[in-house]
């Protein structure tokens, strides 16, 4: 409600009250009219002056400060900015909006704090495990003084494997950091995604035999589908997803890689018939170091960053990745890629001789 309307309503109420009292004692229309006009004018001027000076001006200042603090402007700019004609309503809306924004910020900060605590806890555990193992093997070698050379060689091999695990962990962390900061640019090229899938499956044959899993490419299209993406990074995505399906698939099971043509995009899905994932874990599956089954994951190995890297690479291509899973049936990871635009040949126009 505007200031003048508010003041006029108050002045009208006062004028009606005083005029009614005047009519009760004198019963003269002339005196009633004079009293009503004089009262409403004087009340309007007095109320307007008092409310404007002691209430409304302060509300205007509060509105300016809130509005400009939201925009990050300087206080001097806030004091000199033009105001709307109804700042009381504006203040209410601004405060409500500001409260919603602050609540969202607090919720985000709490989520980030929880993620930071989990991340620090996980990364310290991931580093401590191989470090303590290396320390134990070195101390055992020092105590043995290399008297038993076969045992010493076994300890050195185990220590070397733990060093490799630390190296992979640091490399993956460095890669995620560079992907987030944009230090690893996406080098877009045109290539056939069908051929790349076949290459990755052939390169994964040894791992497939080790896990006793068969990788099957369900090719639905006779011609290859060209995509526009970073071939090296998409190779890493496919390797991580297929390797993940081997690790968590069942022995003697299958991994299916399927392509779906989606007009201007292509969907690649990697499906296994393993134990599956509980629904409550799905939203956190792409977090760093998140593991649904800690004991089994430690036995399988890996840095725990594979799916996080996959997510960062796909999103760096401005594409999406998703997962669906059913316990006891298996899991499916799917991501999209942009199809390459086909270069249409120029039409041949015959030249007619006269």
DAGI-V197232 format. One record per helix or strand. SS is the DSSP state (H for helix, E for strand). FROM is the first residue (numbers start at 0). TO is the last residue. If there is no record, write none. Layout:
# DAGI-V197232
{{SS;FROM;TO} {SS;FROM;TO}}
This chain:
# DAGI-V197232
{{H;2;25} {H;28;70} {H;74;78} {H;86;143} {H;148;180} {E;188;191} {H;192;202} {H;204;209} {E;213;217} {E;225;228} {H;230;247} {E;253;261} {E;264;271} {H;278;283} {H;293;299} {H;305;315} {E;320;325} {E;329;338}}
